[in-house]
């Protein structure tokens, strides 16, 4: 049965939430997961290119 939304924004938001659930294996993603992955990197502090 198709779902109906009152606005395109609501439909897009529902689609995004659905895709996030699929990407996380059906479970809800945690709010701020700890960085344990090799792909997760810390960026160096921002430096101004022209000290003044």
QUIHU-V343899 format. One record per residue. N is the residue number from 1. RES is the residue in one small letter. SS is DSSP state (~ for helix, > for strand, _ for the rest). Layout:
BEGIN
n: [N,N]
res: [RES,RES]
ss: [SS,SS]
END
This chain:
BEGIN
n: [1,2,3,4,5,6,7,8,9,10,11,12,13,14,15,16,17,18,19,20,21,22,23,24,25,26,27,28,29,30,31,32,33,34,35,36,37,38,39,40,41,42,43,44,45,46,47,48,49,50,51,52]
res: [x,x,x,x,x,x,x,x,x,x,x,x,x,x,x,x,x,x,x,x,x,x,x,x,x,x,x,x,x,x,x,x,x,x,x,x,x,x,x,x,x,x,x,x,x,x,x,x,x,x,x,x]
ss: [_,_,_,_,_,_,_,~,~,~,~,~,~,~,~,~,~,~,~,~,~,~,~,_,_,_,_,_,_,_,_,_,_,_,_,_,_,_,_,_,_,_,_,_,_,_,_,_,_,_,_,_]
END
